[in-house]
Amino acid sequence: MRSLLLSLVTLLTVSFVSAQTVLKPTAGLNFTDWSKDEGGTVKSKTGWQIGLSAEIGKKIYFEPGLYYVGKKTEVSVIDQETELNFDADVNGIRVPLAVGIRLLGDQKTAVQLRGFGGVSGFFITSVGDELDEDAIEKTNWGLFAGAGVDIWKIFIDLSYEWSLTNVQKDVEAIDVGKARSLYIQAGLRLNIGK
């Protein structure tokens, strides 16, 4: 984890010196559910995230980010004998690496429309009281795609992420599948590069 953070800081530092760079402090909401609901239902609840990303480039750009994320999901499992209801709350560090393109406008216009996609890692740091920490995967890898609107110094992004990793370790006992998350976030655009 330290080497990942050190690599991200090094990449950002080198990039700031040589390219058009915009720092983006961000806060937002997320909604996470799972791809399977064997014998029950899975409902997303409102989660949150806060962090920072750096948009590096002009028409086509690279955007690494670092966020602290809280994901919340409500699970109800019903079999012939019992009904089990619990909240599957997890907190962790999300590291998305996006490539994007400006579809409308540029850095000098008041309004811009962007499309982006990429890969991400979600590293779980803690879980809620109702979830067994030893039963879930600590690292989740994913793919995401989204769009964003920039209006002057403010931005709004909407993205959807498909996890490539199962939520739990033992899929023989119960298989809830992979996480799917919708992210809605907003923040400021702070120009620091050329």
PyMOL commands that set and color helices and strands:
alter all, ss='L'
color gray80, all
select helices_A, chain A and resi 2-18+133-135
alter helices_A, ss='H'
color red, helices_A
select strands_A, chain A and resi 21-34+40-57+60-78+83-104+111-127+139-151+154-166+178-188+190-191
alter strands_A, ss='S'
color yellow, strands_A
deselect
rebuild
show_as cartoon
